[in-house]
Amino acid sequence: MSEKKKHEPKLTNTERHERFVETAKAVEASEDIMDFERAFDKVVYVKMQRSLSKKTNQSSS
C-alpha cells in the first residue's frame, strides 16, 4: 500500500496575504492601477474572443 501524504494545514488569511505580497515583490509587480487595468483588459478580451469563436463554430455546424 502507498503511504498517505501528510496534509499541510491551511494558511490563515494573514499568512496568505504575506505570501501574496512576497510573490508580488519577487516578480516586481507594478503598484500602478493602470498597469493592472491594461493587463486585465488583455485577458478579458482574449477570453471573450475565444468564447465568441466557439459560439460561431457551433452555430455553423
CNS distance restraints for C-alpha pairs under 8 A (distance, minus, plus):
assign (resid  11 and name CA) (resid  15 and name CA) 5.73 0.50 0.50
assign (resid  11 and name CA) (resid  16 and name CA) 5.86 0.50 0.50
assign (resid  12 and name CA) (resid  16 and name CA) 6.09 0.50 0.50
assign (resid  13 and name CA) (resid  17 and name CA) 6.04 0.50 0.50
assign (resid  14 and name CA) (resid  18 and name CA) 6.22 0.50 0.50
assign (resid  15 and name CA) (resid  19 and name CA) 6.26 0.50 0.50
assign (resid  16 and name CA) (resid  20 and name CA) 6.19 0.50 0.50
assign (resid  17 and name CA) (resid  21 and name CA) 6.21 0.50 0.50
assign (resid  18 and name CA) (resid  22 and name CA) 6.13 0.50 0.50
assign (resid  19 and name CA) (resid  23 and name CA) 6.07 0.50 0.50
assign (resid  20 and name CA) (resid  24 and name CA) 6.14 0.50 0.50
assign (resid  21 and name CA) (resid  25 and name CA) 6.21 0.50 0.50
assign (resid  22 and name CA) (resid  26 and name CA) 6.11 0.50 0.50
assign (resid  23 and name CA) (resid  27 and name CA) 6.29 0.50 0.50
assign (resid  24 and name CA) (resid  28 and name CA) 6.01 0.50 0.50
assign (resid  24 and name CA) (resid  29 and name CA) 5.17 0.50 0.50
assign (resid  25 and name CA) (resid  29 and name CA) 6.16 0.50 0.50
assign (resid  30 and name CA) (resid  35 and name CA) 6.79 0.50 0.50
assign (resid  30 and name CA) (resid  36 and name CA) 7.84 0.50 0.50
assign (resid  31 and name CA) (resid  35 and name CA) 7.78 0.50 0.50
assign (resid  32 and name CA) (resid  36 and name CA) 6.87 0.50 0.50
assign (resid  33 and name CA) (resid  37 and name CA) 6.25 0.50 0.50
assign (resid  34 and name CA) (resid  38 and name CA) 6.13 0.50 0.50
assign (resid  35 and name CA) (resid  39 and name CA) 6.29 0.50 0.50
assign (resid  36 and name CA) (resid  40 and name CA) 5.97 0.50 0.50
assign (resid  37 and name CA) (resid  41 and name CA) 6.01 0.50 0.50
assign (resid  38 and name CA) (resid  42 and name CA) 6.36 0.50 0.50
assign (resid  39 and name CA) (resid  43 and name CA) 6.48 0.50 0.50
assign (resid  40 and name CA) (resid  44 and name CA) 6.16 0.50 0.50
assign (resid  41 and name CA) (resid  45 and name CA) 5.86 0.50 0.50
assign (resid  42 and name CA) (resid  46 and name CA) 6.18 0.50 0.50
assign (resid  43 and name CA) (resid  47 and name CA) 6.21 0.50 0.50
assign (resid  44 and name CA) (resid  48 and name CA) 6.08 0.50 0.50
assign (resid  45 and name CA) (resid  49 and name CA) 6.16 0.50 0.50
assign (resid  46 and name CA) (resid  50 and name CA) 6.26 0.50 0.50
assign (resid  47 and name CA) (resid  51 and name CA) 6.27 0.50 0.50
assign (resid  48 and name CA) (resid  52 and name CA) 6.09 0.50 0.50
assign (resid  49 and name CA) (resid  53 and name CA) 6.17 0.50 0.50
assign (resid  50 and name CA) (resid  54 and name CA) 6.25 0.50 0.50
assign (resid  51 and name CA) (resid  55 and name CA) 6.28 0.50 0.50
assign (resid  52 and name CA) (resid  56 and name CA) 6.21 0.50 0.50
assign (resid  53 and name CA) (resid  57 and name CA) 6.13 0.50 0.50
assign (resid  54 and name CA) (resid  58 and name CA) 6.15 0.50 0.50
assign (resid  55 and name CA) (resid  59 and name CA) 6.16 0.50 0.50
assign (resid  56 and name CA) (resid  60 and name CA) 6.38 0.50 0.50
assign (resid  57 and name CA) (resid  61 and name CA) 6.52 0.50 0.50
